[in-house]
Amino acid sequence: MLTENETRSLIEFINKFFGLDLSENLKPIALSELNKFKKINRIKDLEDFLNKSTHDLRDSKILDLLEIFLIPHTNFFRNNRQFEALKGEVIPECLANMDHKNFIDLRIWSAGCSTGEEAYSILVSLMEYFGDEYWKITCGIMATDISRKSLGIASKGIYETKKIDNIIGQRLLEYTEQENDGKLRFKEKIRKEANFRQLNLNSKTFPFKNKFHIIFCRNILIYFNKDSRLAAENRIFKSLANGGFIFLGDAEVLSSKNQDFEQLGNGIYRKRI
Ligand SMILES: C[S@@+](CC[C@H](N)C(=O)[O-])C[C@H]1O[C@@H](n2cnc3c(N)ncnc32)[C@H](O)[C@@H]1O
């Protein structure tokens, strides 16, 4: 069991540093994981631990604690209409807007990529669109998440075949190899096209030199508290090039700066030039 003070400090800590809005009624599963966490790390009082922690957010224990509250749910081609729009409208428009028509440099970010299915779905869509030409252009995916556990799975690029529906399995065939234990693995040359990095979307600044043409930020900010969500959205907007596109999750709408964006449907918005 957690004391009231422990629960309060935990909720405040996760809220403040990671933006996540935890309900005050922590679920029994979270409570049981928290008790395990305290035991493994010999922590008597969570409030004390959080007060004493130097707030180095890259600290292993803090990240293990955070992991209890992360929701990694994702899928290949989740909301496939967006991937169809990516190939049908978004990529062609990005290419049309490029200054140097004979030098394609397409920058795409999967923010909150979880275990990588989103990033690989974007890559497969790009390869379906460009065919062999893909290997002649400068492109690739920056894929970030706060979860070390999810990023570990994403960079290995190994997934259980039985969790992938047949039609999607067919679509992935060309880009994957069968492992002998009912799993498939993205081919090395495909894996190399995704750059999986740890990034807290609630941090004050993002480490990108160049702006992105396309940003997927789906089903992450819905878990943020209102202020953190607005702040994160603004930082994400700043990372998007003028005329660039942002993809949101099914149940999401932009909460700010609407006048800077044109709504295209299916949760896709374009930043005005
Ligand atoms: C439900 S998944 C969404 C995955 C994918 N974008 C999709 O829509 O299928 C939410 C992801 O947000 C990540 N996340 C939560 N808080 C975060 C934060 N502060 N910074 C970066 N990622 C965060 C979680 O680790 C998790 O992988």
The ligand as a MOL file (V3000), in Angstrom:
LIG
                    3D

  0  0  0     0  0            999 V3000
M  V30 BEGIN CTAB
M  V30 COUNTS 27 29 0 0 0
M  V30 BEGIN ATOM
M  V30 1 C -0.3830 4.6220 -26.7930 0
M  V30 2 S 1.3070 4.7600 -27.2480 0 CHG=1
M  V30 3 C 1.1540 5.4480 -28.8590 0
M  V30 4 C 2.0530 4.7810 -29.8670 0
M  V30 5 C 1.8720 5.2290 -31.3290 0
M  V30 6 N 2.1350 6.6290 -31.4910 0
M  V30 7 C 0.4960 4.8710 -31.8560 0
M  V30 8 O -0.3650 5.7480 -31.9470 0
M  V30 9 O 0.2490 3.7030 -32.1640 0 CHG=-1
M  V30 10 C 1.8180 6.1420 -26.2540 0
M  V30 11 C 3.3190 6.2920 -26.1530 0
M  V30 12 O 3.6290 7.5580 -25.5680 0
M  V30 13 C 4.8240 7.4240 -24.8340 0
M  V30 14 N 4.9660 8.5530 -23.8930 0
M  V30 15 C 4.2370 8.8170 -22.7940 0
M  V30 16 N 4.7060 9.9050 -22.1560 0
M  V30 17 C 5.7400 10.3610 -22.9010 0
M  V30 18 C 6.6410 11.4550 -22.7650 0
M  V30 19 N 6.5650 12.3080 -21.7290 0
M  V30 20 N 7.5950 11.6160 -23.6970 0
M  V30 21 C 7.6980 10.7470 -24.7450 0
M  V30 22 N 6.8820 9.6880 -24.9260 0
M  V30 23 C 5.9180 9.5000 -24.0060 0
M  V30 24 C 4.6440 6.0690 -24.1640 0
M  V30 25 O 5.8700 5.5200 -23.7390 0
M  V30 26 C 3.9820 5.2560 -25.2650 0
M  V30 27 O 4.9220 4.5340 -26.0030 0
M  V30 END ATOM
M  V30 BEGIN BOND
M  V30 1 1 1 2
M  V30 2 1 2 3
M  V30 3 1 2 10
M  V30 4 1 3 4
M  V30 5 1 4 5
M  V30 6 1 5 6
M  V30 7 1 5 7
M  V30 8 2 7 8
M  V30 9 1 7 9
M  V30 10 1 10 11
M  V30 11 1 11 12
M  V30 12 1 11 26
M  V30 13 1 12 13
M  V30 14 1 13 14
M  V30 15 1 13 24
M  V30 16 1 14 15
M  V30 17 1 14 23
M  V30 18 2 15 16
M  V30 19 1 16 17
M  V30 20 1 17 18
M  V30 21 2 17 23
M  V30 22 1 18 19
M  V30 23 2 18 20
M  V30 24 1 20 21
M  V30 25 2 21 22
M  V30 26 1 22 23
M  V30 27 1 24 25
M  V30 28 1 24 26
M  V30 29 1 26 27
M  V30 END BOND
M  V30 END CTAB
M  END
